[in-house]
Amino acid sequence: MSSWKSKGNPWDGLDNVGYPIHIFCRQEIQVQGYLYTEDPDTHNLLLLSHYDPTVGKFTQLTLVMGSAIQSITRIEITEEELQLSYRVKQANQLEQVFEFSDESKVNTLDSQVSKDTKERCNKLLELLDKHQWKAEWSPTTGVVQVMEGLVRIEPPYTKESCFSTQQNVLLQIYPLLENL
């Protein structure tokens, strides 16, 4: 359970759907937006922000991972924002309040993590090639298969995400993973 939920915080996401909230996350990251929904299991939050009055819809989605949240506060709103809040609350489909286009942005606080993961994957593939291990990367799952499935390395490409039934092969792959 995420830290802000386990501390007995009285904030209840379902009561705040549609309202603007301010979220303080780890690493001093702060996010603001209208709460669209909360995953009851992971406490991940989906926020809408950057309202475009010409279209009458929001143009940015932000996914905030529940595990990154430290605290949440509800923002006081004006009468105009109250109407917008009501629209978000009544929307049963995202298309009713979000403008999907090529310019729309979907943000996640884990974007830096995914960038680091891609760099780790590229470096891993280089190291495997350098040590003459035949490896294939799956773009759909991100899994690196070594020696036609003998070893399976999943993101984030660490010892903990490296699997094989051949212990002697794992002992040769582990040092490569430690050098990423």
KELUM-692905 format. One record per residue (C-alpha): x, z negated, y negated. Coordinates in steps of 0.5 Angstrom, whole numbers, plus 500, padded with zeros to 3 digits. Layout:
BEGIN
x->X	z->Z	y->Y
...
END
This chain:
BEGIN
x->500	z->500	y->500
x->503	z->502	y->493
x->505	z->496	y->489
x->500	z->496	y->484
x->495	z->495	y->489
x->498	z->490	y->493
x->499	z->486	y->487
x->492	z->485	y->487
x->491	z->489	y->480
x->483	z->489	y->478
x->484	z->496	y->476
x->479	z->500	y->481
x->480	z->507	y->481
x->473	z->509	y->482
x->470	z->505	y->476
x->475	z->509	y->472
x->474	z->516	y->474
x->473	z->521	y->468
x->476	z->516	y->463
x->483	z->517	y->460
x->488	z->512	y->463
x->496	z->511	y->462
x->500	z->510	y->468
x->507	z->507	y->468
x->511	z->509	y->474
x->518	z->508	y->477
x->524	z->510	y->473
x->520	z->509	y->466
x->516	z->515	y->467
x->509	z->515	y->463
x->503	z->519	y->465
x->497	z->520	y->461
x->490	z->524	y->463
x->483	z->523	y->465
x->483	z->521	y->472
x->479	z->526	y->476
x->480	z->523	y->483
x->484	z->518	y->487
x->486	z->518	y->494
x->483	z->512	y->497
x->488	z->511	y->503
x->495	z->513	y->499
x->492	z->511	y->492
x->495	z->518	y->489
x->491	z->520	y->483
x->490	z->527	y->480
x->489	z->527	y->473
x->487	z->532	y->468
x->490	z->533	y->461
x->491	z->538	y->456
x->484	z->540	y->454
x->483	z->547	y->451
x->477	z->547	y->447
x->477	z->555	y->446
x->476	z->555	y->454
x->472	z->548	y->454
x->477	z->546	y->460
x->483	z->542	y->462
x->489	z->547	y->463
x->494	z->542	y->466
x->494	z->538	y->473
x->498	z->532	y->474
x->499	z->529	y->481
x->501	z->522	y->481
x->504	z->519	y->487
x->501	z->512	y->489
x->507	z->509	y->491
x->510	z->511	y->484
x->505	z->507	y->480
x->507	z->500	y->477
x->501	z->499	y->473
x->495	z->503	y->470
x->491	z->502	y->463
x->485	z->505	y->461
x->485	z->508	y->454
x->480	z->506	y->449
x->476	z->513	y->447
x->472	z->516	y->441
x->465	z->519	y->441
x->468	z->526	y->442
x->473	z->523	y->448
x->467	z->520	y->451
x->463	z->527	y->452
x->469	z->530	y->455
x->470	z->523	y->460
x->462	z->524	y->462
x->464	z->532	y->463
x->470	z->530	y->468
x->465	z->524	y->471
x->460	z->529	y->473
x->464	z->535	y->475
x->463	z->535	y->483
x->468	z->541	y->483
x->475	z->542	y->480
x->473	z->549	y->477
x->468	z->546	y->473
x->473	z->542	y->468
x->480	z->546	y->470
x->482	z->553	y->468
x->485	z->556	y->473
x->490	z->561	y->471
x->497	z->564	y->471
x->499	z->559	y->466
x->496	z->553	y->469
x->501	z->548	y->470
x->501	z->543	y->476
x->505	z->538	y->476
x->508	z->532	y->481
x->512	z->526	y->479
x->516	z->528	y->485
x->518	z->535	y->482
x->525	z->532	y->482
x->525	z->530	y->489
x->523	z->537	y->491
x->529	z->540	y->487
x->534	z->535	y->490
x->531	z->537	y->497
x->532	z->544	y->496
x->539	z->543	y->494
x->540	z->539	y->500
x->537	z->544	y->504
x->541	z->550	y->502
x->548	z->545	y->502
x->546	z->543	y->509
x->545	z->551	y->511
x->552	z->552	y->508
x->555	z->547	y->512
x->552	z->549	y->519
x->554	z->556	y->518
x->561	z->553	y->516
x->561	z->549	y->522
x->558	z->555	y->526
x->552	z->552	y->528
x->546	z->557	y->528
x->541	z->555	y->524
x->534	z->558	y->522
x->530	z->555	y->516
x->522	z->555	y->516
x->520	z->557	y->509
x->513	z->554	y->511
x->515	z->547	y->513
x->522	z->547	y->511
x->524	z->545	y->517
x->531	z->547	y->519
x->532	z->549	y->527
x->539	z->548	y->529
x->541	z->552	y->536
x->534	z->555	y->537
x->530	z->548	y->537
x->536	z->544	y->540
x->536	z->540	y->533
x->530	z->539	y->528
x->532	z->537	y->521
x->526	z->536	y->517
x->526	z->535	y->509
x->529	z->531	y->506
x->535	z->533	y->511
x->537	z->526	y->512
x->539	z->522	y->519
x->533	z->519	y->519
x->529	z->526	y->519
x->534	z->529	y->524
x->531	z->530	y->531
x->534	z->532	y->538
x->534	z->530	y->545
x->541	z->531	y->546
x->545	z->525	y->543
x->552	z->529	y->543
x->549	z->534	y->539
x->546	z->529	y->534
x->553	z->526	y->533
x->556	z->532	y->531
x->550	z->534	y->526
x->550	z->527	y->523
x->557	z->527	y->519
x->554	z->534	y->516
x->548	z->530	y->514
x->552	z->525	y->511
x->556	z->530	y->507
x->550	z->533	y->503
END
